[in-house]
Amino acid sequence: MITPIQLPHTSLHALKAGPESSDLPPVILVHGAFCDGRMWQGNFLAYFAEQGHPTYAIHLKDPNRRPIRTLFSYSLRAYALRLRQWVEY
């Protein structure tokens, strides 16, 4: 089962699949500039979840902003900072 989630007190969203807890490490799937975490739904998200990994397909861009504006308003540094928030969570 794939569940949309949001980190508390942030604008960070993701799709989550797999167990709530596991002895296996979590897998964080990161998309490119012209898409979001949904690109992983068709195969990789389910695959790693079926292997027992808590799996997250993160959305680096704020889903509440218009796509073309979002693309040009984020730098590589901004993406890295958002990814860091996920890893530290």
Secondary structure, DSSP 8 states (H G I E B T S, - for coil): --EEEE-TTSS-EEEEES-SS-SS--EEE---TT--GGGGTTTHHHHHHHTT--EEEEE-S-TTS-HHHHHHH--HHHHHHHHHHHHH-
